[in-house]
């Protein structure tokens, strides 16, 4: 009863707070697709807010971010949408395990989630190539490079996202 | 507290997650069924973002140039010598090309050959590169308002880069030759004396070296053989330089591209549309068409008319024996230049 009262007394977040994770994710999509194409870390906002404030990073927001990446990158429609949504489902399901990691283990945990996203994207494209006669299987090297760049950019991106979270959103899961 | 969060997630988020996963799968399948599903949205977004991309491009290009020039500072002297030598060779080639161009023009006129279709070109800047794991594309700042159309070839100073597959009002998407979905019919000019030209299909595989498919097994290729577009299908002009043949360890053949899409900043979009065929007028004499107009006959009252009379006939017949010789000498000089 007490917990219900406390949950009920939680202030309703403003529109800007609600939209911050989505806008941050879309900004990452934009940054990853400008001419400086070496930047990775697309999954970081999804991963971060799924752990910290899953009520703000909703499945619909993840769908929008993935859809934005599909539009901006010009790739086959739905590939990154599916990869992001499935990664979100995995992280949300194992949220307590991922959230309990710290230090190097946190980076390893993120690398695992990113590897899952990249593997999902690769298998989806491979499946599409399998359905199209004459298409080669996608090579593994570029997706491994993408994974490496994403993990490499995790710490700086997470710092920026964390700073943004404290400035715009404020409370994290433990604070409420 | 943690329990409250878990309850909240289960009641609010689990159901949408299932629906969202289903939506994502539907999107993948729809994209497969209708590949142009997101094209309009893409073009619209790119058109909107073109000014931003153009603004972002300038400092990035400047930074790239700065970084790229750092390692060249220490080799300026060697590069200068190399460029002077190359310049001298290119001047020789230019002279040979001018002579050959004139001769080819005369031969075409003599044979009433249908001239190659003329091409207009639109100069465009690269304002974005989608160098994602599953695709190799670039975005140009020229669209339908610049008469850029899907299917047109995009080249840089060295060779073909790709072709346009999507055009907006102000921007275009280019599918690179290295992209997984790229298929270009090509002609491989095999080394001298090994069987002439070979047709093949160049297939991108997202690596830097596209694969050569459908090469006849009876044909032996050699590393360094020239690869150009064949023009089959009428979508691309023939003879666009693409690259050179290289082999892999497994016996397959690939193409080392001449162009470098990663470094190209300014490119040309070739507007290849076959105009109506306009062969030379049939009433024109071959000698006139060849630029060898016979001299007018001298009046008989003039001195030494006998010596002057055979001159036109001599002029007409002169090119026939001379042509193979000059062609042979041109070929020889070209070989000398090669060496």
Interface residues (C-beta under 8 A of the other chain):
Chain A: X3 X4 X6 X7 X30 X33 X34 X35 X36 X37 X54 X55 X58 X59 X60 X62 X63 X66 X67 X70 X71 X72 X73 X74 X75 X76 X77 X78 X79 X81 X82 X85 X86 X88 X89 X92 X118 X121 X122 X124 X125 X128 X129 X131 X134 X135 X136 X138 X139 X141 X142 X143 X145 X146 X173 X176
Chain B: X1 X3 X4 X5 X8 X9 X12 X13 X16 X17 X19 X20 X21 X23 X24 X25 X26 X27 X28 X29 X30 X31 X32 X35 X37 X38 X41 X42 X45 X49 X53 X56 X57 X60 X61 X126 X127 X128 X129 X130 X131 X132 X133 X134 X135 X137 X166 X173 X180 X181 X183 X203 X205 X206 X207 X211
